[in-house]
Amino acid sequence: MFLGTHEPRLDDKGRLILPAKFREELSSGLVITKGQERCLYVFPSAEFLVITETLKQAPVTAKSARDYMRVMFAGAHDEIPDRQGRVTIPQGLRTYAGL
């Protein structure tokens, strides 16, 4: 679990410099997706798989549940940090979050 709010630092190529305290946990891969209120959510890849399985069990009879899953999965991107602890934020997600 990641706690706290972090101001993004992007370089001119749209790469996010991950906070040092999160780099080890994210080193094997992560998923970046659209969050609420124009925020981006970052999950370790393994945790995103657990979330995916949980959401797949939820009843999809409610429109709000379907809308949430659509936004969560359609905006999701797999990334692997480089050796400097940076990941490229896709342009669509940068636009969504105003980065």
C-alpha positions, 0 to 999 in steps of 0.5 A: 500500500502506498500512503501519502500524496506526491507531486509528480515530477515529469521530465520533458519526455513525460517520464515520472520519477518514482518516489525512492521509497516506492521503487523497490516494490514497483521494480517488477512492474506497475499499472497506471490508470485513471483515478477519481477527480483527475488523479492517477492511480499506481498499483504494483502489477500483482496488486492490480491483478487482485483488484481485477479479480475482485471487480470481476466478482462484483455484480454488474447490474448497477450502471455505476459499477460498470462505469467504474470498471470501464474507466479503471480498465480502459485507462490502464497501462502496464509499465516497468520502471527504468534503472533510474526509477522512471516510468513513462506516463502515456499522453492520454493519462497526462492529459486526463490528470493535467500533467 
